[in-house]
Amino acid sequence: TKLTQESLQSKVDSELCALNGIYAAENACSALSGLFNELVEERLEGDAIAHGGNQKKASMLTFARDELASHSRAYHNLLQHRVRSLVSDLCGADDIFDTAGRLCLQNLRLFVENEVYNLNASSFRTMEGEDRLEAEMLGPIRRSQILDEIGKDKCDSVVVLQMVEAMSLKSAEIILKILFQGSKEFNEWGALLLGKQVRMLTNTYCGVVLGSDNSSKDSQSTMTPKSGSSTAAILKQFERINQAVSILQLEKPSDWLAFAYQVGDSDDTNLTTDEIRKVMELRVDFSADSIAKVCSKIK
């Protein structure tokens, strides 16, 4: 009903206002902590022959600096928690795999689940059509309430980055979970299709952060450029799914030993050996023996 929609909109507006306030508090504490740090360094440098009184002043400045830095970190953690909660409410929560696709990330899950990735060349040309992917995969995301709110310029650029980062993480997790379930079948054409879908998804999220989504076909977009925004945090969320795509596009499993790459040392950005095995097993033309041999050699 109209009343319910107005009530929801009011709650969303209040939450966005709160997120902007939390970020402002984080930023203010960080700036003041930086200022006190400069004062501490100046006092220590200027008082090589420090007297007790000067040491006491430096100690007070150090205490203020550390307290403000602690408050800044606390505000940052609170911002992340509140952003993730808002994204769950508007895009789909942890029950994403038990729902019928009403929200945009629930729709993404249904889209990937229903896709066929064991294709011939003719089917690939049909399936990779950008109009189809735009309408069925990206459209619900572009039309989602959260991107609509971002488009109205209600959020600070840092809050926008946090929201899109949370959406990117959830999107990558959805696709990976479907792959790890082992029910999909891939050949080379299907691997190319998934690669294109992941690229389009990544570009869409990066475009929102930059405020200039050039790939958008929505003429009603009102997004404006966000100064100082960076897409590095968005790209990081897709590192593991990009590794999975690279594996699926191999000519043979043993090629991974030559082409394998890692992003840092964390499992947050790299597939584990067991996950690599699960991804390889999706290729209909990869034998179990060849997969086992490769996985036994992965450190």
Secondary structure, DSSP 8 states (H G I E B T S, - for coil): -HHHHHHHHHHHHHHHHHHHHHHHHHHHHHHHHHHHHHHHHHHHHH-TT--HHHHHHHHHHHHHHHHHHHHHHHHHHHHHHHHHHHHHHHH--TTGGGS-S-SHHHHHHHHHHH--BS--HHHHHHHT-HHHHIIIIIHHHHTSHHHHHHHTT-S-HHHHHHHHHHHHHHHHHHHHHHHHTT---B-HHHHHHHHHHHHHHHHHHHHHHHT--TT---TT------TT--SHHHHHHTHHHHHHHHHHT-SSTTHHHHH---STT-TTSS--HHHHHHHHTTBTTS-HHHHHHHHHH--
